[in-house]
Amino acid sequence: MNNNWLWLSDLVMSGLGLFSMFVVGKKSKLGWVLGLVNQVFWINHIVQTRSMGMIPFEIGIILIYVKNLVEWTKKK
């Protein structure tokens, strides 16, 4: 994969992750949904860069996002 593309995708994924946390801070479950969507991009990035050591971390992050989204949905 082109290094320029990797740099741009890193920037977009980081921005989306930060934005999702900002939205969570506004007490919106949309933040957890955006965070989950962002993990799809991270998994693709991990596979493309062959950084397989990050897979356990990603699984943990996905489980946390799903757990929080379910809990926030129950509260409404």
N, C-alpha and C positions, 0 to 999 in steps of 0.2 A: 504494500500500500504506500502511496506517495506520502512523504514526510509532511508536505504542506497540508494535505488532507487530514492527516493525523493531528496536526497542531490545531486546525480549525475544529475538528470534531471534539477534541479535548476541551476547547474553549466553549463550545456549544453545550456539551454535557455538563461542564462545571457550572455554566450560567443557569441551565435548567435546574440543576440540583439546588443551587442557592435560591433561585426563584421559588422552587417548591417549598423550601423551608420558610421563606418569607410568607408564603400563602398559608402555611400551617400556623405560623405565628398570628395570623389574622383569624384563627380559629375556623378555617375552612377545610373540609375534608378533601377538597380539590387538590390541596397541596400533597396529600398522600397519593392521590391518583397520578399527579404529575411526576412524583418521585418514582412510582412504579413504572411509568412509561419510560422514564429516563434510564431505568435499570436495563431495559431492552437494548438501548444504545450502548450501555457499558458492557453488557455481555458480548455484543458484537465486537466492540473494541478489544476486549480481552481475547477473543478468539482470533481476531485479525492480527494482533500483536504477539500472539502465542504466549500470553502472560497467564498461563493456567493456574499459577499459584493464587491468583485473585478470585478464582471460582468459589472457594469456601466463604470468602468475605462477601461476595455478591449474593450467595444463597442466604447468608445471615441478614443482609440488608433487605432483601426481598421479603423474608419472613417478618422482619420488624415492620416494614411498610404495610404488609397485608394485615398483621395483627392490629396495628394502630388504625388502619382504615376500617376494619370490622368493629373495633371498639367505639370509634367516633360515630359510625353509622348507627350503632345500638343506642347511643345517647340521644339521638334526635327523635 
